[in-house]
Amino acid sequence: MQTFETILGQKAIKEHFTTAIATGKVSHAYILNGEEGMGKMALAEAFSLTLLCEKRDLVSPCLNCHGCKQVLSHNHPDLIYVSHEKPGSIGVDDIRRQINDTIAIRPYSSPYKIYIVDEAEKMTGQAQNALLKTIEEPPSYAVIILLTANQEAFLPTILSRCVQLNLKPLQDGDIKNYLIQEKGISEDTAEVYTAFARGNLGRAVHLAESEEFQAVYQTMLALLKHLRSMDIAELMETVRKLKEEGLNLEECLDFMQLWYRDVLMFKVTKDMNLLIFKEEYFSINDMSKNSSYQGLETILESIEKARTRLRANVNMELAMELMLLAMKEN
């Protein structure tokens, strides 16, 4: 579990929370909105840890008192993680049983009673209406923190009664340095993961530790290096293998997009330092010499078309075949 000091980025949210604690103006309901992996739970837990610290004159938790130790061990009676039985939704019974039926019981050992609801966008309409009654007239000690990747899924009445805090993507330099310093990854490799992560530290760490992504990396690298020399039958076989191996197609498309971005960038600038795939300099240099600007633009457009088709549930083989043919022709 992290403290505000150890969480990368999100300066505005951390300042909002620390100011609320310092001034005693803690809201009864918060929404932390951001895609998976951006640190919503880390921020909610850092806020909870600070609120439940027994050294109440500090804005930062002491980490040594009984309250801090209970939070750190996920054993504090006044910090409740709301769970749900059905994986796809949070039902009205989950909200009533875990929040509404217990919130009237005063905190056991601290001034606050905190509820963290992860994946809160999964609340059904009934569940949101049940929660709304509690948010409208909460006890003075209650703090409800809703974590979501899609706050548009909430009722307007929920949104209007919560402090809404939107997480921002991290700077690439911060993610790259974290991967190098904390995960022991080489600079060139860290740069690749950082480019794929698009400001999401959790995604960067996941990619660095993912065997599936290593498979995507090697498969896409081999495909792109030999695309020009492959005939139609070989391209179709590649599509079949992608389907059989169950590789993440979004990651495959991201890889292709970044690869051709490098080719185009090098064709324009001739600056190796601007490449993401620096270790593949010779292949990228060769491809930039043998591709026109219009051809590269057409390839990048074909990748986006494939992404759109796949998201619209168009036949996977057809979408990928059309893309690979466009890439080969250009």
Order of alpha helices (4+ residues) and beta strands (2+ residues): alpha-beta-alpha-alpha-beta-alpha-beta-alpha-beta-alpha-beta-alpha-alpha-alpha-alpha-alpha-alpha-alpha-alpha-alpha
